[in-house]
Amino acid sequence: MQSYLASISNRLSNKNEKDFQTVFYLIFNLMGAYISVEEDSAIGRADAVLHLPDTTYVMELKFDKSAEEALQQIDDKGYLLPYSANGKRLVKVGINYDSSKRTIGDWKIVEA
């Protein structure tokens, strides 16, 4: 993912979290994965949710912040709660896009 993002021309915008989120969605979608962005629930809106047969990945994307901040938001806002009754393994993923490097700066993956 880092390599792919780094290969995008610096002439393109990619100057905010929504640009990063759109590219992130397109990568997973083109690979044939069922991913939704800005997935609404009664308690908030997760940036991205990747649905696999046995696992649900709830992802929070940050722009020039940190993966830790992203994970903290998942916890603080309860983004895993809507998926806790589906019987699947739950994984939270915090990802930070570093605008100076124009790729993912850091990420953390934590099984819930």
PyMOL commands that place a pseudoatom at each C-alpha (Angstrom):
pseudoatom trace, name=CA, resn=MET, resi=1, chain=A, elem=C, hetatm=0, pos=[0.000, 0.000, 0.000]
pseudoatom trace, name=CA, resn=GLN, resi=2, chain=A, elem=C, hetatm=0, pos=[2.853, 2.393, 0.838]
pseudoatom trace, name=CA, resn=SER, resi=3, chain=A, elem=C, hetatm=0, pos=[4.502, 1.743, -2.510]
pseudoatom trace, name=CA, resn=TYR, resi=4, chain=A, elem=C, hetatm=0, pos=[1.271, 2.210, -4.450]
pseudoatom trace, name=CA, resn=LEU, resi=5, chain=A, elem=C, hetatm=0, pos=[0.437, 5.489, -2.718]
pseudoatom trace, name=CA, resn=ALA, resi=6, chain=A, elem=C, hetatm=0, pos=[3.995, 6.752, -3.174]
pseudoatom trace, name=CA, resn=SER, resi=7, chain=A, elem=C, hetatm=0, pos=[3.731, 6.105, -6.914]
pseudoatom trace, name=CA, resn=ILE, resi=8, chain=A, elem=C, hetatm=0, pos=[0.862, 8.596, -7.368]
pseudoatom trace, name=CA, resn=SER, resi=9, chain=A, elem=C, hetatm=0, pos=[2.018, 11.779, -9.100]
pseudoatom trace, name=CA, resn=ASN, resi=10, chain=A, elem=C, hetatm=0, pos=[2.643, 14.743, -6.843]
pseudoatom trace, name=CA, resn=ARG, resi=11, chain=A, elem=C, hetatm=0, pos=[0.702, 16.837, -9.358]
pseudoatom trace, name=CA, resn=LEU, resi=12, chain=A, elem=C, hetatm=0, pos=[-2.508, 15.282, -8.094]
pseudoatom trace, name=CA, resn=SER, resi=13, chain=A, elem=C, hetatm=0, pos=[-4.171, 16.800, -5.069]
pseudoatom trace, name=CA, resn=ASN, resi=14, chain=A, elem=C, hetatm=0, pos=[-4.032, 14.233, -2.220]
pseudoatom trace, name=CA, resn=LYS, resi=15, chain=A, elem=C, hetatm=0, pos=[-4.012, 17.121, 0.220]
pseudoatom trace, name=CA, resn=ASN, resi=16, chain=A, elem=C, hetatm=0, pos=[-6.588, 15.969, 2.748]
pseudoatom trace, name=CA, resn=GLU, resi=17, chain=A, elem=C, hetatm=0, pos=[-8.041, 12.925, 4.480]
pseudoatom trace, name=CA, resn=LYS, resi=18, chain=A, elem=C, hetatm=0, pos=[-10.916, 12.575, 1.986]
pseudoatom trace, name=CA, resn=ASP, resi=19, chain=A, elem=C, hetatm=0, pos=[-8.488, 12.261, -0.946]
pseudoatom trace, name=CA, resn=PHE, resi=20, chain=A, elem=C, hetatm=0, pos=[-6.575, 9.556, 0.928]
pseudoatom trace, name=CA, resn=GLN, resi=21, chain=A, elem=C, hetatm=0, pos=[-9.844, 7.827, 1.856]
pseudoatom trace, name=CA, resn=THR, resi=22, chain=A, elem=C, hetatm=0, pos=[-10.982, 7.767, -1.782]
pseudoatom trace, name=CA, resn=VAL, resi=23, chain=A, elem=C, hetatm=0, pos=[-7.715, 6.229, -3.001]
pseudoatom trace, name=CA, resn=PHE, resi=24, chain=A, elem=C, hetatm=0, pos=[-7.818, 3.724, -0.133]
pseudoatom trace, name=CA, resn=TYR, resi=25, chain=A, elem=C, hetatm=0, pos=[-11.373, 2.703, -1.091]
pseudoatom trace, name=CA, resn=LEU, resi=26, chain=A, elem=C, hetatm=0, pos=[-10.475, 2.336, -4.765]
pseudoatom trace, name=CA, resn=ILE, resi=27, chain=A, elem=C, hetatm=0, pos=[-7.478, 0.102, -4.057]
pseudoatom trace, name=CA, resn=PHE, resi=28, chain=A, elem=C, hetatm=0, pos=[-9.500, -2.357, -1.980]
pseudoatom trace, name=CA, resn=ASN, resi=29, chain=A, elem=C, hetatm=0, pos=[-12.518, -2.203, -4.257]
pseudoatom trace, name=CA, resn=LEU, resi=30, chain=A, elem=C, hetatm=0, pos=[-10.465, -2.918, -7.384]
pseudoatom trace, name=CA, resn=MET, resi=31, chain=A, elem=C, hetatm=0, pos=[-8.961, -5.935, -5.609]
pseudoatom trace, name=CA, resn=GLY, resi=32, chain=A, elem=C, hetatm=0, pos=[-12.510, -7.267, -5.271]
pseudoatom trace, name=CA, resn=ALA, resi=33, chain=A, elem=C, hetatm=0, pos=[-12.859, -6.670, -1.524]
pseudoatom trace, name=CA, resn=TYR, resi=34, chain=A, elem=C, hetatm=0, pos=[-16.143, -5.536, -0.004]
pseudoatom trace, name=CA, resn=ILE, resi=35, chain=A, elem=C, hetatm=0, pos=[-15.187, -2.226, 1.589]
pseudoatom trace, name=CA, resn=SER, resi=36, chain=A, elem=C, hetatm=0, pos=[-17.418, 0.643, 2.538]
pseudoatom trace, name=CA, resn=VAL, resi=37, chain=A, elem=C, hetatm=0, pos=[-16.390, 4.151, 3.506]
pseudoatom trace, name=CA, resn=GLU, resi=38, chain=A, elem=C, hetatm=0, pos=[-18.110, 6.566, 5.847]
pseudoatom trace, name=CA, resn=GLU, resi=39, chain=A, elem=C, hetatm=0, pos=[-20.184, 3.625, 7.085]
pseudoatom trace, name=CA, resn=ASP, resi=40, chain=A, elem=C, hetatm=0, pos=[-22.962, 5.016, 9.263]
pseudoatom trace, name=CA, resn=SER, resi=41, chain=A, elem=C, hetatm=0, pos=[-24.224, 3.446, 12.435]
pseudoatom trace, name=CA, resn=ALA, resi=42, chain=A, elem=C, hetatm=0, pos=[-26.308, 4.654, 15.347]
pseudoatom trace, name=CA, resn=ILE, resi=43, chain=A, elem=C, hetatm=0, pos=[-23.161, 5.781, 17.161]
pseudoatom trace, name=CA, resn=GLY, resi=44, chain=A, elem=C, hetatm=0, pos=[-21.058, 7.389, 14.443]
pseudoatom trace, name=CA, resn=ARG, resi=45, chain=A, elem=C, hetatm=0, pos=[-19.368, 6.918, 11.124]
pseudoatom trace, name=CA, resn=ALA, resi=46, chain=A, elem=C, hetatm=0, pos=[-16.317, 4.739, 10.571]
pseudoatom trace, name=CA, resn=ASP, resi=47, chain=A, elem=C, hetatm=0, pos=[-13.906, 5.914, 7.855]
pseudoatom trace, name=CA, resn=ALA, resi=48, chain=A, elem=C, hetatm=0, pos=[-13.669, 2.470, 6.263]
pseudoatom trace, name=CA, resn=VAL, resi=49, chain=A, elem=C, hetatm=0, pos=[-14.978, -1.007, 7.042]
pseudoatom trace, name=CA, resn=LEU, resi=50, chain=A, elem=C, hetatm=0, pos=[-13.555, -4.025, 5.229]
pseudoatom trace, name=CA, resn=HIS, resi=51, chain=A, elem=C, hetatm=0, pos=[-15.909, -7.016, 5.306]
pseudoatom trace, name=CA, resn=LEU, resi=52, chain=A, elem=C, hetatm=0, pos=[-14.296, -10.425, 4.822]
pseudoatom trace, name=CA, resn=PRO, resi=53, chain=A, elem=C, hetatm=0, pos=[-16.011, -13.789, 5.318]
pseudoatom trace, name=CA, resn=ASP, resi=54, chain=A, elem=C, hetatm=0, pos=[-14.613, -14.335, 8.828]
pseudoatom trace, name=CA, resn=THR, resi=55, chain=A, elem=C, hetatm=0, pos=[-13.264, -10.920, 9.836]
pseudoatom trace, name=CA, resn=THR, resi=56, chain=A, elem=C, hetatm=0, pos=[-14.452, -7.317, 9.948]
pseudoatom trace, name=CA, resn=TYR, resi=57, chain=A, elem=C, hetatm=0, pos=[-11.757, -4.637, 9.829]
pseudoatom trace, name=CA, resn=VAL, resi=58, chain=A, elem=C, hetatm=0, pos=[-12.793, -1.227, 11.134]
pseudoatom trace, name=CA, resn=MET, resi=59, chain=A, elem=C, hetatm=0, pos=[-10.357, 1.411, 9.918]
pseudoatom trace, name=CA, resn=GLU, resi=60, chain=A, elem=C, hetatm=0, pos=[-9.791, 4.972, 10.949]
pseudoatom trace, name=CA, resn=LEU, resi=61, chain=A, elem=C, hetatm=0, pos=[-7.719, 7.091, 8.583]
pseudoatom trace, name=CA, resn=LYS, resi=62, chain=A, elem=C, hetatm=0, pos=[-5.770, 10.138, 9.701]
pseudoatom trace, name=CA, resn=PHE, resi=63, chain=A, elem=C, hetatm=0, pos=[-3.917, 12.793, 7.739]
pseudoatom trace, name=CA, resn=ASP, resi=64, chain=A, elem=C, hetatm=0, pos=[-0.669, 14.046, 9.306]
pseudoatom trace, name=CA, resn=LYS, resi=65, chain=A, elem=C, hetatm=0, pos=[-1.587, 12.736, 12.742]
pseudoatom trace, name=CA, resn=SER, resi=66, chain=A, elem=C, hetatm=0, pos=[-0.829, 9.262, 14.099]
pseudoatom trace, name=CA, resn=ALA, resi=67, chain=A, elem=C, hetatm=0, pos=[-2.032, 5.687, 13.955]
pseudoatom trace, name=CA, resn=GLU, resi=68, chain=A, elem=C, hetatm=0, pos=[-2.451, 5.814, 17.749]
pseudoatom trace, name=CA, resn=GLU, resi=69, chain=A, elem=C, hetatm=0, pos=[-4.872, 8.730, 17.429]
pseudoatom trace, name=CA, resn=ALA, resi=70, chain=A, elem=C, hetatm=0, pos=[-6.828, 6.749, 14.861]
pseudoatom trace, name=CA, resn=LEU, resi=71, chain=A, elem=C, hetatm=0, pos=[-7.080, 3.707, 17.158]
pseudoatom trace, name=CA, resn=GLN, resi=72, chain=A, elem=C, hetatm=0, pos=[-8.104, 5.929, 20.045]
pseudoatom trace, name=CA, resn=GLN, resi=73, chain=A, elem=C, hetatm=0, pos=[-10.953, 7.370, 17.975]
pseudoatom trace, name=CA, resn=ILE, resi=74, chain=A, elem=C, hetatm=0, pos=[-12.207, 3.870, 17.152]
pseudoatom trace, name=CA, resn=ASP, resi=75, chain=A, elem=C, hetatm=0, pos=[-12.313, 3.151, 20.886]
pseudoatom trace, name=CA, resn=ASP, resi=76, chain=A, elem=C, hetatm=0, pos=[-13.701, 6.531, 21.964]
pseudoatom trace, name=CA, resn=LYS, resi=77, chain=A, elem=C, hetatm=0, pos=[-16.506, 6.531, 19.398]
pseudoatom trace, name=CA, resn=GLY, resi=78, chain=A, elem=C, hetatm=0, pos=[-17.321, 2.818, 19.747]
pseudoatom trace, name=CA, resn=TYR, resi=79, chain=A, elem=C, hetatm=0, pos=[-16.942, 2.075, 16.037]
pseudoatom trace, name=CA, resn=LEU, resi=80, chain=A, elem=C, hetatm=0, pos=[-16.584, -1.687, 16.683]
pseudoatom trace, name=CA, resn=LEU, resi=81, chain=A, elem=C, hetatm=0, pos=[-19.889, -1.964, 18.542]
pseudoatom trace, name=CA, resn=PRO, resi=82, chain=A, elem=C, hetatm=0, pos=[-22.179, -2.302, 15.474]
pseudoatom trace, name=CA, resn=TYR, resi=83, chain=A, elem=C, hetatm=0, pos=[-20.172, -5.340, 14.332]
pseudoatom trace, name=CA, resn=SER, resi=84, chain=A, elem=C, hetatm=0, pos=[-19.761, -7.095, 17.675]
pseudoatom trace, name=CA, resn=ALA, resi=85, chain=A, elem=C, hetatm=0, pos=[-22.803, -9.344, 17.231]
pseudoatom trace, name=CA, resn=ASN, resi=86, chain=A, elem=C, hetatm=0, pos=[-21.993, -10.644, 13.742]
pseudoatom trace, name=CA, resn=GLY, resi=87, chain=A, elem=C, hetatm=0, pos=[-19.856, -13.524, 15.027]
pseudoatom trace, name=CA, resn=LYS, resi=88, chain=A, elem=C, hetatm=0, pos=[-16.810, -12.467, 13.053]
pseudoatom trace, name=CA, resn=ARG, resi=89, chain=A, elem=C, hetatm=0, pos=[-13.358, -11.660, 14.343]
pseudoatom trace, name=CA, resn=LEU, resi=90, chain=A, elem=C, hetatm=0, pos=[-13.035, -7.895, 14.852]
pseudoatom trace, name=CA, resn=VAL, resi=91, chain=A, elem=C, hetatm=0, pos=[-9.882, -5.989, 14.019]
pseudoatom trace, name=CA, resn=LYS, resi=92, chain=A, elem=C, hetatm=0, pos=[-9.279, -2.274, 14.347]
pseudoatom trace, name=CA, resn=VAL, resi=93, chain=A, elem=C, hetatm=0, pos=[-6.778, -0.549, 12.101]
pseudoatom trace, name=CA, resn=GLY, resi=94, chain=A, elem=C, hetatm=0, pos=[-5.347, 2.925, 12.590]
pseudoatom trace, name=CA, resn=ILE, resi=95, chain=A, elem=C, hetatm=0, pos=[-3.635, 4.429, 9.566]
pseudoatom trace, name=CA, resn=ASN, resi=96, chain=A, elem=C, hetatm=0, pos=[-1.899, 7.769, 9.129]
pseudoatom trace, name=CA, resn=TYR, resi=97, chain=A, elem=C, hetatm=0, pos=[-1.134, 9.358, 5.772]
pseudoatom trace, name=CA, resn=ASP, resi=98, chain=A, elem=C, hetatm=0, pos=[2.039, 11.453, 5.899]
pseudoatom trace, name=CA, resn=SER, resi=99, chain=A, elem=C, hetatm=0, pos=[1.663, 14.327, 3.431]
pseudoatom trace, name=CA, resn=SER, resi=100, chain=A, elem=C, hetatm=0, pos=[5.398, 15.087, 3.381]
pseudoatom trace, name=CA, resn=LYS, resi=101, chain=A, elem=C, hetatm=0, pos=[6.165, 11.514, 2.246]
pseudoatom trace, name=CA, resn=ARG, resi=102, chain=A, elem=C, hetatm=0, pos=[2.906, 11.275, 0.252]
pseudoatom trace, name=CA, resn=THR, resi=103, chain=A, elem=C, hetatm=0, pos=[2.264, 7.772, 1.535]
pseudoatom trace, name=CA, resn=ILE, resi=104, chain=A, elem=C, hetatm=0, pos=[1.292, 5.923, 4.708]
pseudoatom trace, name=CA, resn=GLY, resi=105, chain=A, elem=C, hetatm=0, pos=[3.467, 7.127, 7.553]
pseudoatom trace, name=CA, resn=ASP, resi=106, chain=A, elem=C, hetatm=0, pos=[2.425, 4.648, 10.197]
pseudoatom trace, name=CA, resn=TRP, resi=107, chain=A, elem=C, hetatm=0, pos=[-0.270, 2.091, 10.927]
pseudoatom trace, name=CA, resn=LYS, resi=108, chain=A, elem=C, hetatm=0, pos=[-1.301, -0.164, 13.772]
pseudoatom trace, name=CA, resn=ILE, resi=109, chain=A, elem=C, hetatm=0, pos=[-3.455, -3.259, 13.700]
pseudoatom trace, name=CA, resn=VAL, resi=110, chain=A, elem=C, hetatm=0, pos=[-5.117, -4.489, 16.888]
pseudoatom trace, name=CA, resn=GLU, resi=111, chain=A, elem=C, hetatm=0, pos=[-7.418, -7.458, 17.250]
pseudoatom trace, name=CA, resn=ALA, resi=112, chain=A, elem=C, hetatm=0, pos=[-10.383, -6.601, 19.438]
for i in range(1, 112): cmd.bond("trace and resi %d" % i, "trace and resi %d" % (i + 1))
show_as sticks, trace
zoom trace
